[in-house]
C-alpha cells in the first residue's frame, strides 16, 4: 500500500513540474511581436479592410470594427484560417453574430486579392488564388494587377516555395522570355 502512495505522489509532482511556468529573464520573440501597432494593408478593395499584426492578417468588413481593432488589437468574434495568407500567415476574419454569411463574404473577397510577393528589375511575382504568377514586363504587370489574368502562360506544377503552381508570362514575340523568367525566379 505504501509503495502505491509513493508512486501516486511522484506522478502528481512530476505533473505539476510539467505545467509549472519556468521563470527566465529573456523575452520570447512572440511577446516582442506584440509591441508594434497593427498596420493597415492596402488591398485595392474599398469594402475589405485588412490589417497586419503579430504575423497575422486581420480581415474586417466594417470601418467601426477596424477602428476597434486598431485601438484594442482584438476582434470579438472571429473565424481563423491557418496558413491562408500570401506568405503562409494565419488570417483572422471578422464574424457578425447576426449575419452568418458576413464572414463567408469576407473570405471570398479575400481569396480574390492578388498579392505582390516580390519585384525586381527582371520580374514581379504575384500570389493569386494559391498560385504564383511571374510577370516580366510592366505593361502586363499593370494589366494583371487589375484583371488578374495572363493571356499566354507557361505553367510549372509544384515549383513554388511551398509547392504552389508557378505560372510564367509568355511573350509571343520572344520565345525565350518565359525561360528567362523561369531561370531568374527559380534560381
N, C-alpha and C positions, 0 to 999 in steps of 0.2 A: 504494500500500500504506500509506504513512504517513497520508494523509487518512482512511483507514478506521480506523486505530488511534485517531486523534484523535476520530472520531465515536463509537466504542465507549466510549472513556474518558469523553467528555462525557455519553453516555447513562447510564453507570454512576454518575457523580457526581450527575446530576440525580435518579436513582432513589434514591440514598442521601439526598439532601436532602429528598425527599418523605416518607420514612419516619422521618427523624430527629426526635426529640421537640424541641419548642420550649419553652425554659425561661422561665417568667414568674413573677412574684411573686403574681399573682392566683389565687384559688382558684376552681375550677369549681363551679357550682351543683350539679352531680351529686355532687361529692365532699362538699359540705356536707350533702346529704341523708342521708349515711351516719352523721352524727354522732349522731342520735337513736336511741333504742332501739325495737324493734318494739312495736306496741301491739295488744293483743288486741281484736277486734271482736265484739260480741255479735250473734249471728245467730239466736237463739232455736232452736237445734238442738243438743241435747246431744251428738250424735255427730260434729259438724262443728266444727273449731277453725280460726278464721280470724284472721290477724294482718296488720296493715298495716305495711309497712316499705319505705322507699325508693320511694315512689309505686307500690307493687305490693301485691297481696293474696296471701298465702301460705295455702293451704288444706291442713290436715292432719287425719288421722283418728285419731291416737293421742296420748295425753297425753305419753308419753315423747318423741315426736318434737316436740311443741310445746315441751317443756322444753329439748330440744336446740337448737331453732331460736332460742328466746329467749336462750340462752346464747351461741350462735355466729353467729346471723344467716345461717344457711345450712342447706339441706336437701341430703342426699347424692344422692338420686335424685328427679328431678322431671319433670313434664310441664307445659309452659308454653303458655298461650293468650293471645296478644297482643290487647289491647283488649277482653277479655271481662268486665271489672269493671263495676260500675254507673256509674262515671264515665269509662269507657274505659281503666281501668288494665289492666296486664298481670296475669294471675292465674297463680300457680305452684302446682301440685298435687303433693302427696307421692305418690311411687310406691314400691311394695314389689316387690322383685325376685322374691319367692316367690309373689306373688298378682297375676296380670295384671289381674284385674277390680277391684282395690282402687282404683286411680286413676279408673277409669270410674265407679265408685260415688260417689266424691267429687265428680266433675264433675257427675253427675246431681243429687246433693243440692244442690250449689252453685247450679245453674240454677233450683232451686225456692225460692230465697230472695227474699223481697220486700224491696227496699232502699228506705228512706225517703230521697228526694233532697232535698226541702226542705219546710218547713212554715211557714205564716204564719197570720194571722187569717182569711184568705179560703179557703185550700185547703191540702191536703197532697198532694205529688206523690210517687208510688212508682214504682220501676222493677222490673218483674217479667217474666221471660221475654222480654226485649228490647223490651217495651212500657212506656209511661209512663201511669200511672193518676192522674188528678187528681180528688180527693175533697173535697167541700165541707162535710161535717158530721161531727162527732166520733163519732156512733154508727156511721155507715157506715165511718168510718176504722178503728174498733176491729174491726168485723166483717171488713174487708178484711185487716187485719194477721193474723188467724187463718185465715180461709177462702180468702183470695186470689181473691175473686170479687165482682163488682158485678152486681146483678140488672138494672138499667136503665142503658144507656150510650149515649153519642154518640161515634163514632169518627172521627178525622181521620188519614188515612194520610199518613205522611211529615212531620207537623207538629212533631216533636220537634227538639231542638237538633242531633242527629246523624242526622236523617231517620227517627227512630223513629215508630211509630204512637202517637198520643196518644188515650187513652180517658177521656172525661169522665163523671162521675156525672150521672145524670138523676134529678130528683125528680118523682114522679108528681103531686104537688100544686102544684108551681111550674114551669110550662113554660119560664120564662126562666132557671132555675137553671143549666142546662148552658151557656147563653150567657154568663152572668156568670162562671162558672169559666173558660170559653174566653177571654174578654176579659182576665181577670186573669192567666191563665197565659201567654198568648201575647204580652202586651204588657210 
